[in-house]
Amino acid sequence: MTFLITGAGGMLGQAMTRELRGRRREVVALDRSQLDVCDRDAVSGAFAFVRPDYVIHCAAFTKVDEAETSERAALDVNVGGTLNVAGACRITGARLLYPSTDYVFDGNASEPYTPSSPMAPLNAYGISKMAGEEAARAADDCLIVRTSWLYGAGGKNFVATILQRARAAVQLEVVDDQRGSPTWTHDLARVFADLLERNAPPGVYHATNSGDTTWYGLARAATRAAGIDILIKPIRTEDTKRPAKRPRYSVLDCSSTESIVGPLRAWDAALLAALEEGV
């Protein structure tokens, strides 16, 4: 079986490549310079050459705030690029896994969102990923897997940024009224591989490290685990004045995923493991 990974140069794409190669699978990992998913002819050519059995479509526009002023670019990649990939999957018979996001929800819930919960994104990025989910369904065989608050090696992320600033003794102010589930890309890549290799039925799944916290809680956990003694001030969302609105609550119900792949590691345990590896 051959796995094709788009967006392989990104944080999740790198983790996915390491996971599959660690399992000794045949992997073709293409970064943006090797495959522009917005170029339909390039996508068709790559699929004709590789003939993948599975496709993990990690190529995405992920800059949440930038999407507010570059919505066309976000839609081009997250919808147009996904349509190209899904169409090629349909032609070649490949199974598609499309990573999506908790930001397809509005955050007004008081209990974890299930895969069937109504979507109502608050920002341009969330809108583009919601439309991307629909585009992914153009493949005959598709898994849509929503996740949240990703961090890991090989890309810019909240945990790395907080630790960098803390080590530089920069005063930290972190939002304490948004709640979600921090997720290590290493663990998410394992879940993706398990879902595919265990032949999960087509449909929508949720996958995060278990448990939840706020951005402030994650910042405190990360600095303490790294042995950095620094004061962190909790602030409200309104104090940040960021361009894109964020859901106040975006915890995902991962029970259907766990019924296939087993229990998902707690977010704080995953964070400790990630820091031990130098993330």
C-alpha positions as a Markdown table, in Angstrom:
| # | Residue | x | y | z |
|---|---|---|---|---|
| 1 | Met | 0.0 | 0.0 | 0.0 |
| 2 | Thr | 1.2 | 3.5 | -0.9 |
| 3 | Phe | 0.5 | 6.6 | 1.1 |
| 4 | Leu | 0.6 | 10.0 | -0.5 |
| 5 | Ile | 1.0 | 13.0 | 1.9 |
| 6 | Thr | 0.3 | 16.5 | 0.6 |
| 7 | Gly | 1.7 | 19.5 | 2.5 |
| 8 | Ala | 4.4 | 17.3 | 3.8 |
| 9 | Gly | 6.6 | 20.2 | 4.7 |
| 10 | Gly | 4.2 | 21.5 | 7.4 |
| 11 | Met | 4.1 | 20.5 | 11.0 |
| 12 | Leu | 1.4 | 17.9 | 10.7 |
| 13 | Gly | 2.7 | 16.6 | 7.3 |
| 14 | Gln | 6.1 | 16.1 | 8.9 |
| 15 | Ala | 4.6 | 14.2 | 11.8 |
| 16 | Met | 2.6 | 12.0 | 9.4 |
| 17 | Thr | 5.6 | 11.2 | 7.3 |
| 18 | Arg | 7.6 | 10.2 | 10.4 |
| 19 | Glu | 4.8 | 8.0 | 11.7 |
| 20 | Leu | 4.2 | 6.1 | 8.5 |
| 21 | Arg | 7.8 | 5.6 | 7.7 |
| 22 | Gly | 8.3 | 4.4 | 11.3 |
| 23 | Arg | 5.7 | 1.7 | 10.5 |
| 24 | Arg | 7.7 | 0.9 | 7.3 |
| 25 | Arg | 5.0 | 1.9 | 5.0 |
| 26 | Glu | 5.6 | 3.1 | 1.4 |
| 27 | Val | 5.3 | 6.9 | 1.7 |
| 28 | Val | 5.5 | 9.6 | -1.0 |
| 29 | Ala | 5.7 | 12.9 | 0.9 |
| 30 | Leu | 5.3 | 16.0 | -1.2 |
| 31 | Asp | 5.7 | 19.6 | 0.1 |
| 32 | Arg | 4.3 | 22.7 | -1.5 |
| 33 | Ser | 7.4 | 23.2 | -3.7 |
| 34 | Gln | 6.8 | 19.6 | -5.1 |
| 35 | Leu | 3.1 | 19.7 | -5.4 |
| 36 | Asp | 0.8 | 22.8 | -5.6 |
| 37 | Val | -2.6 | 21.4 | -4.8 |
| 38 | Cys | -4.2 | 24.4 | -6.4 |
| 39 | Asp | -2.8 | 23.3 | -9.7 |
| 40 | Arg | -5.3 | 20.6 | -10.9 |
| 41 | Asp | -3.0 | 19.4 | -13.7 |
| 42 | Ala | -0.1 | 19.0 | -11.3 |
| 43 | Val | -2.3 | 17.0 | -8.9 |
| 44 | Ser | -3.6 | 14.8 | -11.6 |
| 45 | Gly | 0.0 | 14.2 | -12.8 |
| 46 | Ala | 1.2 | 13.3 | -9.3 |
| 47 | Phe | -1.6 | 10.9 | -8.7 |
| 48 | Ala | -1.0 | 9.2 | -12.1 |
| 49 | Phe | 2.6 | 8.7 | -11.2 |
| 50 | Val | 2.3 | 7.7 | -7.6 |
| 51 | Arg | -1.0 | 5.7 | -7.8 |
| 52 | Pro | -1.6 | 6.0 | -4.1 |
| 53 | Asp | -3.9 | 3.8 | -2.1 |
| 54 | Tyr | -4.3 | 6.4 | 0.7 |
| 55 | Val | -4.0 | 10.2 | 0.7 |
| 56 | Ile | -3.5 | 12.3 | 3.8 |
| 57 | His | -4.3 | 15.8 | 2.6 |
| 58 | Cys | -2.2 | 18.0 | 5.0 |
| 59 | Ala | -1.8 | 20.9 | 2.5 |
| 60 | Ala | -3.8 | 23.8 | 4.0 |
| 61 | Phe | -4.0 | 27.5 | 4.6 |
| 62 | Thr | -3.8 | 27.5 | 8.4 |
| 63 | Lys | -3.0 | 31.2 | 9.3 |
| 64 | Val | -6.2 | 32.0 | 11.2 |
| 65 | Asp | -5.8 | 35.8 | 11.6 |
| 66 | Glu | -4.3 | 36.2 | 8.1 |
| 67 | Ala | -7.3 | 34.5 | 6.6 |
| 68 | Glu | -9.5 | 37.5 | 7.6 |
| 69 | Thr | -7.7 | 39.7 | 5.0 |
| 70 | Ser | -6.7 | 36.9 | 2.6 |
| 71 | Glu | -10.0 | 34.9 | 2.5 |
| 72 | Arg | -9.6 | 34.3 | -1.2 |
| 73 | Ala | -6.2 | 32.6 | -0.7 |
| 74 | Ala | -7.6 | 30.5 | 2.2 |
| 75 | Leu | -10.5 | 29.4 | 0.0 |
| 76 | Asp | -8.2 | 28.6 | -3.0 |
| 77 | Val | -6.1 | 26.2 | -0.9 |
| 78 | Asn | -8.6 | 24.8 | 1.6 |
| 79 | Val | -11.5 | 24.4 | -0.9 |
| 80 | Gly | -10.1 | 24.5 | -4.4 |
| 81 | Gly | -7.0 | 22.5 | -3.5 |
| 82 | Thr | -9.1 | 20.0 | -1.7 |
| 83 | Leu | -11.5 | 19.6 | -4.7 |
| 84 | Asn | -8.5 | 18.8 | -6.9 |
| 85 | Val | -7.2 | 16.2 | -4.5 |
| 86 | Ala | -10.6 | 14.7 | -3.9 |
| 87 | Gly | -11.2 | 14.5 | -7.6 |
| 88 | Ala | -8.0 | 12.7 | -8.2 |
| 89 | Cys | -8.8 | 10.3 | -5.4 |
| 90 | Arg | -12.1 | 9.5 | -7.0 |
| 91 | Ile | -10.5 | 8.8 | -10.4 |
| 92 | Thr | -7.7 | 6.6 | -8.9 |
| 93 | Gly | -9.8 | 5.0 | -6.2 |
| 94 | Ala | -7.6 | 6.3 | -3.4 |
| 95 | Arg | -9.0 | 6.7 | 0.1 |
| 96 | Leu | -8.8 | 10.3 | 1.4 |
| 97 | Leu | -8.2 | 11.5 | 4.9 |
| 98 | Tyr | -8.9 | 15.3 | 5.3 |
| 99 | Pro | -7.8 | 17.0 | 8.5 |
| 100 | Ser | -10.2 | 19.6 | 9.7 |
| 101 | Thr | -10.6 | 21.8 | 12.7 |
| 102 | Asp | -12.5 | 22.7 | 15.8 |
| 103 | Tyr | -12.9 | 26.2 | 14.4 |
| 104 | Val | -15.9 | 25.0 | 12.3 |
| 105 | Phe | -17.9 | 25.4 | 15.5 |
| 106 | Asp | -19.0 | 28.7 | 17.1 |
| 107 | Gly | -18.0 | 27.8 | 20.7 |
| 108 | Asn | -21.5 | 28.3 | 22.2 |
| 109 | Ala | -21.7 | 24.7 | 23.4 |
| 110 | Ser | -21.3 | 23.7 | 27.0 |
| 111 | Glu | -20.4 | 20.1 | 26.3 |
| 112 | Pro | -18.0 | 18.5 | 23.7 |
| 113 | Tyr | -19.0 | 18.8 | 20.1 |
| 114 | Thr | -19.9 | 15.5 | 18.4 |
| 115 | Pro | -19.0 | 14.8 | 14.7 |
| 116 | Ser | -22.7 | 15.5 | 13.9 |
| 117 | Ser | -23.0 | 18.8 | 15.8 |
| 118 | Pro | -24.1 | 21.7 | 13.5 |
| 119 | Met | -21.2 | 23.8 | 12.2 |
| 120 | Ala | -21.2 | 27.5 | 12.5 |
| 121 | Pro | -17.7 | 29.0 | 12.1 |
| 122 | Leu | -16.9 | 32.4 | 13.4 |
| 123 | Asn | -14.0 | 33.3 | 11.1 |
| 124 | Ala | -12.8 | 33.1 | 7.5 |
| 125 | Tyr | -10.4 | 30.2 | 8.3 |
| 126 | Gly | -13.2 | 28.1 | 9.8 |
| 127 | Ile | -15.5 | 28.9 | 6.9 |
| 128 | Ser | -12.8 | 27.7 | 4.5 |
| 129 | Lys | -12.3 | 24.5 | 6.4 |
| 130 | Met | -16.1 | 23.8 | 6.6 |
| 131 | Ala | -16.2 | 24.3 | 2.8 |
| 132 | Gly | -13.1 | 22.1 | 2.5 |
| 133 | Glu | -15.0 | 19.3 | 4.3 |
| 134 | Glu | -17.7 | 19.4 | 1.6 |
| 135 | Ala | -15.0 | 19.5 | -1.1 |
| 136 | Ala | -13.4 | 16.4 | 0.4 |
| 137 | Arg | -16.6 | 14.5 | 0.0 |
| 138 | Ala | -16.1 | 14.6 | -3.7 |
| 139 | Ala | -13.8 | 11.6 | -3.1 |
| 140 | Asp | -15.8 | 8.3 | -3.2 |
| 141 | Asp | -14.1 | 7.2 | 0.1 |
| 142 | Cys | -13.3 | 9.9 | 2.6 |
| 143 | Leu | -12.5 | 10.3 | 6.3 |
| 144 | Ile | -12.9 | 13.9 | 7.7 |
| 145 | Val | -11.0 | 14.2 | 11.0 |
| 146 | Arg | -11.4 | 17.3 | 13.0 |
| 147 | Thr | -8.7 | 18.2 | 15.6 |
| 148 | Ser | -7.7 | 21.2 | 17.7 |
| 149 | Trp | -4.8 | 23.3 | 19.1 |
| 150 | Leu | -2.0 | 21.6 | 17.3 |
| 151 | Tyr | 1.6 | 21.8 | 18.3 |
| 152 | Gly | 4.7 | 19.8 | 17.4 |
| 153 | Ala | 8.1 | 19.8 | 15.8 |
| 154 | Gly | 8.7 | 21.5 | 12.5 |
| 155 | Gly | 6.3 | 24.4 | 12.6 |
| 156 | Lys | 5.2 | 27.6 | 14.4 |
| 157 | Asn | 2.9 | 26.8 | 17.2 |
| 158 | Phe | 1.6 | 28.1 | 20.6 |
| 159 | Val | 3.8 | 25.9 | 22.8 |
| 160 | Ala | 7.0 | 26.7 | 21.0 |
| 161 | Thr | 6.2 | 30.4 | 21.0 |
| 162 | Ile | 5.3 | 30.6 | 24.7 |
| 163 | Leu | 8.5 | 28.8 | 25.7 |
| 164 | Gln | 10.7 | 31.0 | 23.4 |
| 165 | Arg | 9.2 | 34.1 | 25.0 |
| 166 | Ala | 9.4 | 32.7 | 28.5 |
| 167 | Arg | 13.1 | 31.9 | 28.1 |
| 168 | Ala | 13.6 | 35.5 | 26.8 |
| 169 | Ala | 11.9 | 36.7 | 30.0 |
| 170 | Val | 9.2 | 38.4 | 28.0 |
| 171 | Gln | 6.2 | 39.3 | 30.0 |
| 172 | Leu | 3.4 | 36.8 | 29.1 |
| 173 | Glu | -0.3 | 37.6 | 28.9 |
| 174 | Val | -2.4 | 34.6 | 27.8 |
| 175 | Val | -6.1 | 34.2 | 27.1 |
| 176 | Asp | -7.9 | 32.3 | 29.9 |
| 177 | Asp | -11.5 | 32.2 | 28.5 |
| 178 | Gln | -11.1 | 30.0 | 25.5 |
| 179 | Arg | -11.2 | 26.2 | 26.3 |
| 180 | Gly | -10.1 | 23.4 | 24.0 |
| 181 | Ser | -7.9 | 20.3 | 23.8 |
| 182 | Pro | -4.1 | 20.8 | 23.0 |
| 183 | Thr | -3.0 | 18.1 | 20.6 |
| 184 | Trp | 0.5 | 16.9 | 19.8 |
| 185 | Thr | 1.0 | 16.2 | 16.1 |
| 186 | His | 2.9 | 13.0 | 17.0 |
| 187 | Asp | -0.2 | 11.6 | 18.7 |
| 188 | Leu | -2.5 | 12.8 | 15.9 |
| 189 | Ala | -0.4 | 11.2 | 13.2 |
| 190 | Arg | -0.7 | 7.9 | 15.1 |
| 191 | Val | -4.5 | 8.2 | 15.1 |
| 192 | Phe | -4.6 | 9.1 | 11.4 |
| 193 | Ala | -2.6 | 6.0 | 10.6 |
| 194 | Asp | -4.6 | 3.8 | 12.8 |
| 195 | Leu | -7.9 | 5.0 | 11.4 |
| 196 | Leu | -6.7 | 4.2 | 7.9 |
| 197 | Glu | -5.0 | 0.9 | 8.7 |
| 198 | Arg | -8.0 | -0.3 | 10.7 |
| 199 | Asn | -10.3 | 0.5 | 7.8 |
| 200 | Ala | -12.5 | 3.0 | 9.7 |
| 201 | Pro | -15.8 | 3.6 | 7.9 |
| 202 | Pro | -16.1 | 6.7 | 5.8 |
| 203 | Gly | -17.4 | 9.7 | 7.7 |
| 204 | Val | -16.5 | 12.5 | 10.2 |
| 205 | Tyr | -14.3 | 11.8 | 13.2 |
| 206 | His | -12.8 | 13.9 | 16.0 |
| 207 | Ala | -9.3 | 13.3 | 17.3 |
| 208 | Thr | -7.5 | 15.3 | 20.0 |
| 209 | Asn | -5.5 | 14.5 | 23.1 |
| 210 | Ser | -8.0 | 13.9 | 25.8 |
| 211 | Gly | -9.1 | 16.4 | 28.5 |
| 212 | Asp | -9.2 | 20.2 | 28.1 |
| 213 | Thr | -7.7 | 23.4 | 29.3 |
| 214 | Thr | -7.4 | 27.1 | 28.4 |
| 215 | Trp | -4.6 | 28.8 | 26.5 |
| 216 | Tyr | -3.5 | 30.1 | 29.9 |
| 217 | Gly | -3.6 | 26.7 | 31.4 |
| 218 | Leu | -1.5 | 25.3 | 28.5 |
| 219 | Ala | 1.0 | 28.1 | 28.9 |
| 220 | Arg | 1.4 | 27.4 | 32.6 |
| 221 | Ala | 1.8 | 23.7 | 32.1 |
| 222 | Ala | 4.4 | 24.2 | 29.3 |
| 223 | Thr | 6.6 | 26.7 | 31.3 |
| 224 | Arg | 6.4 | 24.6 | 34.5 |
| 225 | Ala | 7.3 | 21.4 | 32.6 |
| 226 | Ala | 10.2 | 23.2 | 31.0 |
| 227 | Gly | 11.4 | 24.5 | 34.4 |
| 228 | Ile | 10.9 | 28.1 | 33.6 |
| 229 | Asp | 9.8 | 30.3 | 36.5 |
| 230 | Ile | 7.9 | 33.2 | 35.0 |
| 231 | Leu | 4.7 | 35.1 | 35.8 |
| 232 | Ile | 1.9 | 34.6 | 33.3 |
| 233 | Lys | -1.0 | 37.0 | 33.4 |
| 234 | Pro | -4.5 | 35.6 | 32.4 |
| 235 | Ile | -6.4 | 37.9 | 30.2 |
| 236 | Arg | -9.8 | 37.9 | 28.4 |
| 237 | Thr | -10.3 | 37.4 | 24.7 |
| 238 | Glu | -11.4 | 41.0 | 24.3 |
| 239 | Asp | -8.0 | 42.1 | 25.5 |
| 240 | Thr | -6.2 | 40.6 | 22.6 |
| 241 | Lys | -7.8 | 42.5 | 19.7 |
| 242 | Arg | -6.9 | 39.8 | 17.2 |
| 243 | Pro | -8.5 | 40.0 | 13.8 |
| 244 | Ala | -10.2 | 36.6 | 13.8 |
| 245 | Lys | -12.9 | 35.6 | 16.3 |
| 246 | Arg | -12.2 | 32.4 | 18.2 |
| 247 | Pro | -14.7 | 29.9 | 19.7 |
| 248 | Arg | -14.8 | 30.2 | 23.5 |
| 249 | Tyr | -15.4 | 26.5 | 23.8 |
| 250 | Ser | -14.2 | 24.0 | 21.2 |
| 251 | Val | -13.7 | 20.7 | 23.0 |
| 252 | Leu | -14.4 | 17.7 | 20.7 |
| 253 | Asp | -16.1 | 14.4 | 21.5 |
| 254 | Cys | -13.7 | 11.8 | 20.3 |
| 255 | Ser | -15.6 | 8.7 | 21.5 |
| 256 | Ser | -16.2 | 7.3 | 18.0 |
| 257 | Thr | -12.5 | 7.6 | 17.2 |
| 258 | Glu | -11.5 | 5.9 | 20.5 |
| 259 | Ser | -13.9 | 3.0 | 19.7 |
| 260 | Ile | -11.6 | 2.3 | 16.7 |
| 261 | Val | -8.1 | 3.3 | 17.8 |
| 262 | Gly | -8.3 | 3.0 | 21.6 |
| 263 | Pro | -8.0 | 5.6 | 24.3 |
| 264 | Leu | -6.4 | 8.9 | 23.4 |
| 265 | Arg | -3.5 | 10.2 | 25.6 |
| 266 | Ala | -4.3 | 13.0 | 28.0 |
| 267 | Trp | -3.1 | 16.4 | 26.8 |
| 268 | Asp | -0.9 | 17.1 | 29.8 |
| 269 | Ala | 0.9 | 13.7 | 29.5 |
| 270 | Ala | 1.3 | 14.3 | 25.7 |
| 271 | Leu | 2.8 | 17.7 | 26.5 |
| 272 | Leu | 5.4 | 16.3 | 28.8 |
| 273 | Ala | 6.4 | 13.7 | 26.2 |
| 274 | Ala | 6.6 | 16.3 | 23.5 |
| 275 | Leu | 8.9 | 18.5 | 25.7 |
| 276 | Glu | 11.1 | 15.5 | 26.4 |
| 277 | Glu | 11.6 | 15.2 | 22.6 |
| 278 | Gly | 12.5 | 18.8 | 22.4 |
| 279 | Val | 9.3 | 20.3 | 20.9 |
